[in-house]
Amino acid sequence: MTADILCIGSVLWDIIGRSPAAMRLGSDVPGRITRLPGGVAMNIAMTLRRFGLTPGLLTAIGRDAEGDELVAACARMGMVTDHIYRSEDLPTDRYMAVEGANGLIAAIADAHSLEAAGDKILRPLADGRLGRADAPWAGPVALDGNLTEALLAQIAASALFARADLRIAPASPGKAERLLPLLSHPGATLYVNLEEASLICAAEFTSAPQAAEGMLARGAHRVLVTDGGRTCAEGTQGAGVITGTPPEVLVTRITGAGDTFMAAHIVAEGRGAPREAALTAALRAAATYVSGEIGS
């Protein structure tokens, strides 16, 4: 099986607690707790599969029981798992979140094994399995900000990514500034929310279009900025900023929405959609996801 797109970054177990009640600090309420394959790279890969693409995973997963389960789950979903770095001494990563009717209450991402593995996860791009420095991977790559700042800087300067169509998402606002080395990469498209754009540019933006303009001014090649249910913007160097408005839906979940948006946008562009149509398709897919109308 050959990959259509590489998804590089966190593939882990998502442990999500959801309650239909509004929650605050200290709330103790009934709800449901699920354990599903997750992580930024995995969430993007799952959405790509729903659209019919075959993603290849480049990540670090432990050789523990949880890791064996996770790799098997990825393979059952139709993903290429042959190039995953399996560590003997690092445990499989996990993410834990609590969501209420009023949104995400709190989350903790334990992606320490991915960070510790470093550039070992990129070996298939250099040893001929997926590419070499003199014949680099020339297809799309979904890259997530759970990688260390040093590794992201290495990727930005590496010949292994010189021809790649890089699609990049921060793992969280706390890791957004890790993306700075990739900002001006000529093949990079950054997918960020309003808070992340503000952190990257060290400025206080009040709208997605303003943030897109700010990131282009900072040297970004291309950027998409989301702002929850408010206006979204896509900015391209030399072509300006366009906007779109998400459909109004009842929000039943949040975790994974940004990854769904990114994956849907990649697929739309891969099918030849122009800028406006690709943005609309991504907003529609994310709205469908948060409404709970499709499986996670």
LINKA-V424355 format. One record per residue. N is the residue number from 1. RES is the residue in one small letter. SS is DSSP state (@ for helix, = for strand, . for the rest). NEAR is the number of other C-alpha atoms within 12 Angstrom. D_CENTER is the distance of its C-alpha to the mean C-alpha in whole Angstrom. Layout:
BEGIN
n = <N & N>
res = <RES & RES>
ss = <SS & SS>
near = <NEAR & NEAR>
d_center = <D_CENTER & D_CENTER>
END
This chain:
BEGIN
n = <1 & 2 & 3 & 4 & 5 & 6 & 7 & 8 & 9 & 10 & 11 & 12 & 13 & 14 & 15 & 16 & 17 & 18 & 19 & 20 & 21 & 22 & 23 & 24 & 25 & 26 & 27 & 28 & 29 & 30 & 31 & 32 & 33 & 34 & 35 & 36 & 37 & 38 & 39 & 40 & 41 & 42 & 43 & 44 & 45 & 46 & 47 & 48 & 49 & 50 & 51 & 52 & 53 & 54 & 55 & 56 & 57 & 58 & 59 & 60 & 61 & 62 & 63 & 64 & 65 & 66 & 67 & 68 & 69 & 70 & 71 & 72 & 73 & 74 & 75 & 76 & 77 & 78 & 79 & 80 & 81 & 82 & 83 & 84 & 85 & 86 & 87 & 88 & 89 & 90 & 91 & 92 & 93 & 94 & 95 & 96 & 97 & 98 & 99 & 100 & 101 & 102 & 103 & 104 & 105 & 106 & 107 & 108 & 109 & 110 & 111 & 112 & 113 & 114 & 115 & 116 & 117 & 118 & 119 & 120 & 121 & 122 & 123 & 124 & 125 & 126 & 127 & 128 & 129 & 130 & 131 & 132 & 133 & 134 & 135 & 136 & 137 & 138 & 139 & 140 & 141 & 142 & 143 & 144 & 145 & 146 & 147 & 148 & 149 & 150 & 151 & 152 & 153 & 154 & 155 & 156 & 157 & 158 & 159 & 160 & 161 & 162 & 163 & 164 & 165 & 166 & 167 & 168 & 169 & 170 & 171 & 172 & 173 & 174 & 175 & 176 & 177 & 178 & 179 & 180 & 181 & 182 & 183 & 184 & 185 & 186 & 187 & 188 & 189 & 190 & 191 & 192 & 193 & 194 & 195 & 196 & 197 & 198 & 199 & 200 & 201 & 202 & 203 & 204 & 205 & 206 & 207 & 208 & 209 & 210 & 211 & 212 & 213 & 214 & 215 & 216 & 217 & 218 & 219 & 220 & 221 & 222 & 223 & 224 & 225 & 226 & 227 & 228 & 229 & 230 & 231 & 232 & 233 & 234 & 235 & 236 & 237 & 238 & 239 & 240 & 241 & 242 & 243 & 244 & 245 & 246 & 247 & 248 & 249 & 250 & 251 & 252 & 253 & 254 & 255 & 256 & 257 & 258 & 259 & 260 & 261 & 262 & 263 & 264 & 265 & 266 & 267 & 268 & 269 & 270 & 271 & 272 & 273 & 274 & 275 & 276 & 277 & 278 & 279 & 280 & 281 & 282 & 283 & 284 & 285 & 286 & 287 & 288 & 289 & 290 & 291 & 292 & 293 & 294 & 295 & 296>
res = <m & t & a & d & i & l & c & i & g & s & v & l & w & d & i & i & g & r & s & p & a & a & m & r & l & g & s & d & v & p & g & r & i & t & r & l & p & g & g & v & a & m & n & i & a & m & t & l & r & r & f & g & l & t & p & g & l & l & t & a & i & g & r & d & a & e & g & d & e & l & v & a & a & c & a & r & m & g & m & v & t & d & h & i & y & r & s & e & d & l & p & t & d & r & y & m & a & v & e & g & a & n & g & l & i & a & a & i & a & d & a & h & s & l & e & a & a & g & d & k & i & l & r & p & l & a & d & g & r & l & g & r & a & d & a & p & w & a & g & p & v & a & l & d & g & n & l & t & e & a & l & l & a & q & i & a & a & s & a & l & f & a & r & a & d & l & r & i & a & p & a & s & p & g & k & a & e & r & l & l & p & l & l & s & h & p & g & a & t & l & y & v & n & l & e & e & a & s & l & i & c & a & a & e & f & t & s & a & p & q & a & a & e & g & m & l & a & r & g & a & h & r & v & l & v & t & d & g & g & r & t & c & a & e & g & t & q & g & a & g & v & i & t & g & t & p & p & e & v & l & v & t & r & i & t & g & a & g & d & t & f & m & a & a & h & i & v & a & e & g & r & g & a & p & r & e & a & a & l & t & a & a & l & r & a & a & a & t & y & v & s & g & e & i & g & s>
ss = <. & . & . & . & = & = & = & = & . & . & . & = & = & = & = & = & = & = & . & . & . & . & . & . & . & . & . & . & . & . & . & = & = & = & = & = & = & = & . & @ & @ & @ & @ & @ & @ & @ & @ & @ & @ & @ & . & . & . & . & = & = & = & = & . & = & = & = & . & . & @ & @ & @ & @ & @ & @ & @ & @ & @ & @ & @ & @ & . & . & . & = & . & . & . & . & = & = & = & . & . & . & . & . & . & = & = & = & = & = & = & = & . & . & = & = & = & = & = & = & = & = & . & @ & @ & @ & @ & @ & @ & @ & @ & @ & @ & @ & @ & @ & @ & . & . & . & . & . & . & = & . & . & = & . & . & . & . & = & = & = & = & = & . & . & . & . & @ & @ & @ & @ & @ & @ & @ & @ & @ & . & @ & @ & @ & . & . & . & = & = & = & = & = & . & . & . & @ & @ & @ & @ & @ & @ & @ & @ & @ & @ & . & . & . & . & . & = & = & = & = & = & = & @ & @ & @ & @ & @ & @ & @ & @ & . & . & . & . & . & . & @ & @ & @ & @ & @ & @ & @ & @ & @ & @ & . & . & . & . & = & = & = & = & = & . & . & . & . & . & = & = & = & = & = & . & . & . & = & = & = & = & = & . & . & . & . & . & . & . & . & . & . & . & . & @ & @ & @ & @ & @ & @ & @ & @ & @ & @ & @ & @ & @ & @ & . & . & . & . & @ & @ & @ & @ & @ & @ & @ & @ & @ & @ & @ & @ & @ & @ & @ & @ & . & . & . & . & . & .>
near = <14 & 18 & 28 & 30 & 37 & 47 & 50 & 48 & 49 & 48 & 52 & 41 & 36 & 34 & 26 & 33 & 32 & 32 & 27 & 20 & 22 & 22 & 23 & 18 & 13 & 10 & 16 & 15 & 20 & 16 & 19 & 17 & 17 & 20 & 23 & 28 & 39 & 41 & 52 & 45 & 47 & 47 & 45 & 50 & 51 & 42 & 41 & 40 & 30 & 24 & 24 & 22 & 31 & 29 & 40 & 43 & 50 & 43 & 49 & 49 & 45 & 32 & 22 & 19 & 15 & 25 & 32 & 25 & 21 & 38 & 37 & 20 & 24 & 35 & 26 & 15 & 26 & 27 & 39 & 32 & 36 & 26 & 33 & 37 & 34 & 32 & 24 & 17 & 16 & 23 & 28 & 39 & 38 & 33 & 33 & 29 & 31 & 37 & 34 & 30 & 22 & 20 & 26 & 29 & 26 & 23 & 23 & 21 & 30 & 27 & 38 & 26 & 34 & 40 & 30 & 27 & 33 & 30 & 29 & 27 & 34 & 39 & 24 & 28 & 35 & 23 & 19 & 17 & 19 & 32 & 24 & 22 & 23 & 18 & 20 & 26 & 31 & 24 & 28 & 34 & 43 & 47 & 49 & 49 & 44 & 44 & 44 & 32 & 24 & 22 & 30 & 36 & 24 & 24 & 38 & 29 & 21 & 25 & 21 & 31 & 38 & 29 & 26 & 31 & 31 & 39 & 45 & 49 & 51 & 45 & 43 & 34 & 22 & 20 & 26 & 35 & 32 & 34 & 45 & 34 & 29 & 41 & 39 & 26 & 33 & 25 & 30 & 35 & 40 & 52 & 54 & 47 & 42 & 40 & 30 & 37 & 46 & 30 & 26 & 38 & 29 & 18 & 21 & 18 & 24 & 22 & 26 & 37 & 32 & 33 & 41 & 47 & 36 & 36 & 44 & 32 & 23 & 24 & 27 & 37 & 33 & 39 & 54 & 52 & 50 & 42 & 34 & 30 & 27 & 22 & 29 & 39 & 43 & 46 & 37 & 31 & 28 & 13 & 15 & 24 & 29 & 30 & 32 & 30 & 27 & 28 & 24 & 17 & 20 & 19 & 26 & 30 & 34 & 35 & 40 & 40 & 41 & 44 & 47 & 43 & 45 & 50 & 49 & 42 & 40 & 44 & 36 & 28 & 23 & 23 & 17 & 13 & 18 & 18 & 29 & 24 & 24 & 30 & 38 & 30 & 31 & 42 & 42 & 32 & 36 & 42 & 34 & 30 & 34 & 32 & 22 & 20 & 17 & 18 & 17 & 32>
d_center = <23 & 21 & 17 & 17 & 13 & 12 & 9 & 9 & 8 & 9 & 11 & 13 & 15 & 14 & 17 & 17 & 21 & 21 & 25 & 26 & 28 & 27 & 27 & 27 & 28 & 30 & 29 & 30 & 30 & 30 & 27 & 25 & 23 & 20 & 19 & 16 & 14 & 10 & 8 & 4 & 5 & 8 & 7 & 6 & 9 & 11 & 11 & 11 & 14 & 16 & 16 & 18 & 16 & 16 & 13 & 14 & 13 & 13 & 13 & 16 & 17 & 21 & 24 & 25 & 25 & 22 & 20 & 23 & 22 & 18 & 19 & 21 & 19 & 16 & 19 & 21 & 18 & 19 & 16 & 18 & 18 & 21 & 19 & 17 & 19 & 21 & 23 & 26 & 26 & 22 & 22 & 19 & 16 & 16 & 14 & 17 & 17 & 19 & 19 & 22 & 24 & 23 & 19 & 17 & 20 & 19 & 16 & 16 & 14 & 16 & 14 & 17 & 18 & 15 & 16 & 19 & 19 & 18 & 18 & 20 & 17 & 17 & 21 & 20 & 20 & 23 & 25 & 26 & 24 & 21 & 22 & 25 & 25 & 28 & 26 & 22 & 19 & 20 & 17 & 13 & 11 & 7 & 7 & 5 & 8 & 9 & 11 & 15 & 16 & 18 & 16 & 14 & 18 & 19 & 16 & 17 & 21 & 21 & 23 & 20 & 18 & 20 & 20 & 16 & 14 & 12 & 8 & 7 & 5 & 7 & 7 & 10 & 12 & 14 & 12 & 12 & 15 & 14 & 12 & 16 & 17 & 15 & 16 & 19 & 18 & 19 & 17 & 14 & 12 & 10 & 8 & 10 & 12 & 15 & 16 & 13 & 15 & 18 & 17 & 17 & 20 & 22 & 23 & 23 & 22 & 23 & 21 & 18 & 21 & 22 & 19 & 18 & 22 & 22 & 19 & 20 & 24 & 22 & 21 & 18 & 18 & 16 & 14 & 13 & 13 & 13 & 16 & 16 & 19 & 20 & 20 & 17 & 17 & 17 & 18 & 20 & 22 & 25 & 25 & 24 & 22 & 22 & 21 & 20 & 21 & 19 & 21 & 23 & 22 & 23 & 20 & 20 & 17 & 14 & 11 & 8 & 10 & 7 & 5 & 8 & 9 & 7 & 8 & 11 & 12 & 11 & 14 & 16 & 17 & 17 & 20 & 21 & 21 & 22 & 20 & 21 & 21 & 17 & 16 & 19 & 17 & 13 & 15 & 17 & 15 & 13 & 17 & 18 & 15 & 16 & 19 & 19 & 21 & 18 & 18 & 15>
END
